[in-house]
């Protein structure tokens, strides 16, 4: 089982290529996309993507899934 140890929201401009660059840079640092990209509008439009970094849990820290024997 894994637990999330870091969460970030990447905000690109209205051009999806800028979001791709930011997401790929975080993937290289061990992050993974979390959910689907979404659009946020403030004064202008932004494409956003949640990113997380996981850590493997051991049995000592409760690493078994619920209901697992």
MARZALO-943750 format. One record per residue: residue in three letters; z, x, y of N, C-alpha, C, O in turn. Coordinates in Angstrom, 1 decimal, always signed. Example, Ala and Ser with C-alpha at 12.3 -4.5 7.8 and 13.67 -1.06 7.14 Angstrom:
<nubas>
rest, n.pz, n.px, n.py, ca.pz, ca.px, ca.py, c.pz, c.px, c.py, o.pz, o.px, o.py
ALA, +7.8, +13.2, -5.7, +7.8, +12.3, -4.5, +7.8, +13.2, -3.3, +8.5, +14.2, -3.3
SER, +7.1, +12.8, -2.2, +7.1, +13.7, -1.1, +7.9, +12.9, +0.0, +8.0, +13.4, +1.1
</nubas>
This chain:
<nubas>
rest, n.pz, n.px, n.py, ca.pz, ca.px, ca.py, c.pz, c.px, c.py, o.pz, o.px, o.py
UNK, +0.0, +0.8, -1.2, +0.0, +0.0, +0.0, +0.0, +0.9, +1.2, +0.5, +2.0, +1.2
UNK, -0.6, +0.4, +2.3, -0.7, +1.2, +3.5, +0.0, +0.4, +4.7, +0.1, -0.8, +4.6
UNK, +0.5, +1.1, +5.6, +1.0, +0.5, +6.8, +0.3, +1.1, +8.0, -0.1, +2.2, +8.1
UNK, +0.2, +0.3, +9.1, -0.4, +0.7, +10.3, +0.6, +1.6, +11.1, +1.7, +1.2, +11.3
UNK, +0.2, +2.8, +11.5, +1.1, +3.6, +12.2, +0.6, +3.8, +13.7, +1.4, +4.2, +14.5
UNK, -0.6, +3.4, +14.0, -1.1, +3.4, +15.4, -2.2, +2.4, +15.5, -3.1, +2.2, +14.7
UNK, -2.2, +1.7, +16.7, -3.1, +0.7, +17.0, -3.7, +0.9, +18.4, -2.9, +1.2, +19.3
UNK, -5.0, +0.8, +18.6, -5.6, +1.0, +19.9, -6.7, +0.0, +20.0, -7.3, -0.5, +19.1
UNK, -6.9, -0.4, +21.3, -8.1, -1.3, +21.6, -9.1, -0.4, +22.4, -8.7, +0.1, +23.4
UNK, -10.3, -0.3, +21.9, -11.3, +0.5, +22.6, -12.1, -0.5, +23.4, -12.5, -1.6, +22.9
UNK, -12.3, -0.1, +24.7, -13.1, -1.0, +25.6, -14.3, -0.2, +26.0, -14.2, +0.8, +26.6
UNK, -15.5, -0.8, +25.7, -16.7, -0.2, +26.1, -17.3, -1.0, +27.3, -16.6, -2.0, +27.7
UNK, -18.4, -0.7, +27.8, -19.0, -1.5, +28.9, -19.7, -2.6, +28.3, -19.6, -2.9, +27.1
UNK, -20.5, -3.3, +29.0, -21.3, -4.4, +28.5, -22.4, -3.9, +27.5, -23.0, -4.7, +26.8
UNK, -22.6, -2.6, +27.5, -23.6, -2.1, +26.6, -22.9, -1.6, +25.3, -22.1, -0.8, +25.4
UNK, -23.3, -2.2, +24.2, -22.7, -1.9, +22.9, -22.7, -0.5, +22.5, -21.9, +0.0, +21.8
UNK, -23.7, +0.3, +23.0, -23.9, +1.7, +22.6, -22.7, +2.5, +23.1, -22.3, +3.5, +22.4
UNK, -22.1, +2.1, +24.2, -20.9, +2.8, +24.7, -19.7, +2.6, +23.8, -18.9, +3.5, +23.6
UNK, -19.6, +1.4, +23.3, -18.5, +1.0, +22.4, -18.7, +1.8, +21.1, -17.7, +2.3, +20.5
UNK, -19.9, +1.9, +20.6, -20.2, +2.7, +19.4, -19.7, +4.1, +19.5, -19.1, +4.7, +18.6
UNK, -19.9, +4.8, +20.6, -19.5, +6.1, +20.8, -18.0, +6.3, +20.8, -17.5, +7.2, +20.1
UNK, -17.3, +5.3, +21.4, -15.8, +5.4, +21.4, -15.3, +5.1, +20.0, -14.3, +5.8, +19.6
UNK, -15.8, +4.2, +19.3, -15.4, +3.8, +18.0, -15.6, +5.0, +17.0, -14.7, +5.4, +16.3
UNK, -16.8, +5.6, +17.1, -17.1, +6.7, +16.2, -16.2, +7.9, +16.5, -15.8, +8.7, +15.6
UNK, -15.8, +8.1, +17.8, -14.9, +9.2, +18.1, -13.5, +9.0, +17.5, -12.9, +9.9, +17.0
UNK, -13.1, +7.7, +17.5, -11.8, +7.5, +16.9, -11.9, +7.5, +15.3, -10.9, +7.9, +14.7
UNK, -13.0, +7.1, +14.8, -13.1, +7.2, +13.3, -13.0, +8.7, +12.9, -12.4, +9.0, +11.9
UNK, -13.6, +9.6, +13.7, -13.5, +11.0, +13.4, -12.0, +11.5, +13.5, -11.7, +12.5, +12.9
UNK, -11.2, +10.8, +14.2, -9.8, +11.2, +14.3, -8.9, +10.4, +13.3, -7.7, +10.5, +13.4
UNK, -9.5, +9.7, +12.3, -8.8, +9.0, +11.3, -8.5, +7.6, +11.5, -7.8, +7.0, +10.7
UNK, -9.0, +7.0, +12.5, -8.8, +5.5, +12.8, -9.9, +4.7, +12.0, -10.9, +5.3, +11.6
UNK, -9.6, +3.5, +11.8, -10.6, +2.5, +11.2, -10.7, +1.3, +12.0, -9.7, +0.9, +12.6
UNK, -11.8, +0.6, +12.1, -11.9, -0.6, +12.8, -11.0, -1.7, +12.2, -10.8, -1.7, +11.0
UNK, -10.5, -2.5, +13.0, -9.5, -3.6, +12.6, -10.1, -4.9, +13.1, -9.9, -5.2, +14.3
UNK, -10.7, -5.7, +12.2, -11.3, -6.9, +12.7, -12.7, -6.7, +13.3, -13.2, -5.6, +13.1
UNK, -13.2, -7.7, +13.9, -14.5, -7.7, +14.5, -14.5, -7.3, +15.9, -13.5, -7.6, +16.6
UNK, -15.6, -6.7, +16.4, -15.7, -6.5, +17.9, -15.6, -7.9, +18.6, -16.0, -8.9, +18.0
UNK, -15.2, -7.8, +19.8, -15.1, -9.1, +20.6, -15.5, -8.7, +22.1, -15.5, -7.6, +22.5
UNK, -15.8, -9.8, +22.8, -16.2, -9.7, +24.2, -15.0, -10.1, +25.1, -14.5, -11.2, +24.8
UNK, -14.7, -9.3, +26.1, -13.7, -9.7, +27.1, -14.3, -9.7, +28.4, -15.1, -8.8, +28.8
UNK, -14.0, -10.7, +29.2, -14.5, -10.8, +30.6, -13.4, -10.8, +31.6, -12.5, -11.6, +31.6
UNK, -13.5, -9.8, +32.5, -12.6, -9.7, +33.6, -13.5, -9.9, +34.8, -14.0, -11.1, +35.0
UNK, -13.8, -8.9, +35.6, -14.8, -9.1, +36.7, -16.2, -8.9, +36.0, -17.2, -9.5, +36.5
UNK, -16.3, -8.1, +35.0, -17.5, -7.9, +34.3, -17.2, -8.0, +32.8, -16.0, -8.1, +32.4
UNK, -18.2, -8.0, +32.0, -18.1, -8.1, +30.5, -17.8, -6.8, +29.9, -18.3, -5.7, +30.3
UNK, -16.9, -6.8, +28.9, -16.6, -5.6, +28.1, -16.7, -5.9, +26.6, -16.3, -7.0, +26.2
UNK, -17.3, -5.0, +25.9, -17.2, -5.1, +24.4, -16.0, -4.3, +24.0, -15.8, -3.2, +24.4
UNK, -15.2, -4.9, +23.1, -13.9, -4.3, +22.7, -13.8, -4.3, +21.1, -14.5, -5.1, +20.4
UNK, -13.1, -3.3, +20.6, -12.8, -3.2, +19.2, -11.4, -2.7, +19.0, -11.0, -1.7, +19.5
UNK, -10.7, -3.4, +18.1, -9.3, -2.9, +17.7, -9.5, -1.8, +16.7, -10.4, -1.9, +15.8
UNK, -8.7, -0.8, +16.8, -8.8, +0.3, +15.9, -7.4, +0.6, +15.4, -6.4, +0.6, +16.2
UNK, -7.2, +1.0, +14.1, -5.9, +1.3, +13.6, -6.0, +2.6, +12.8, -7.0, +3.0, +12.3
UNK, -4.8, +3.3, +12.7, -4.7, +4.4, +11.8, -3.6, +4.0, +10.8, -2.5, +3.5, +11.2
UNK, -3.9, +4.2, +9.5, -2.9, +3.9, +8.4, -2.2, +5.1, +7.9, -2.6, +6.2, +8.1
UNK, -1.1, +4.8, +7.2, -0.4, +5.8, +6.5, -0.1, +5.2, +5.1, +0.3, +4.0, +5.0
UNK, -0.3, +5.9, +4.1, +0.1, +5.5, +2.7, +1.6, +5.4, +2.6, +2.3, +6.3, +3.0
UNK, +2.1, +4.3, +2.0, +3.5, +4.1, +1.8, +3.8, +4.5, +0.3, +3.0, +4.3, -0.6
UNK, +4.9, +5.1, +0.2, +5.4, +5.5, -1.2, +6.3, +4.4, -1.7, +6.7, +3.5, -0.9
UNK, +6.6, +4.4, -2.9, +7.5, +3.4, -3.5, +8.9, +3.5, -2.8, +9.6, +2.5, -2.7
UNK, +9.3, +4.7, -2.4, +10.6, +4.9, -1.8, +10.7, +4.2, -0.4, +11.8, +3.7, -0.1
UNK, +9.6, +4.1, +0.3, +9.6, +3.3, +1.5, +9.2, +1.9, +1.4, +8.7, +1.3, +2.3
UNK, +9.2, +1.4, +0.2, +8.9, -0.1, +0.0, +7.4, -0.2, -0.2, +6.8, -1.3, +0.2
UNK, +6.7, +0.7, -0.8, +5.3, +0.7, -0.9, +4.7, -0.3, -1.8, +3.5, -0.4, -1.9
UNK, +5.5, -1.0, -2.6, +4.9, -2.0, -3.5, +4.6, -3.2, -2.7, +5.3, -3.6, -1.8
UNK, +3.5, -3.8, -3.1, +3.1, -5.1, -2.5, +4.0, -6.2, -2.9, +4.7, -6.1, -3.9
UNK, +4.1, -7.2, -2.1, +5.0, -8.3, -2.4, +4.6, -9.0, -3.7, +3.4, -9.2, -4.0
UNK, +5.5, -9.3, -4.5, +5.3, -9.9, -5.8, +4.9, -9.0, -6.9, +4.8, -9.4, -8.1
UNK, +4.8, -7.7, -6.6, +4.4, -6.7, -7.6, +5.7, -6.3, -8.3, +6.8, -6.1, -7.7
UNK, +5.6, -6.1, -9.6, +6.8, -5.8, -10.4, +6.8, -4.3, -10.7, +7.7, -3.8, -11.4
</nubas>
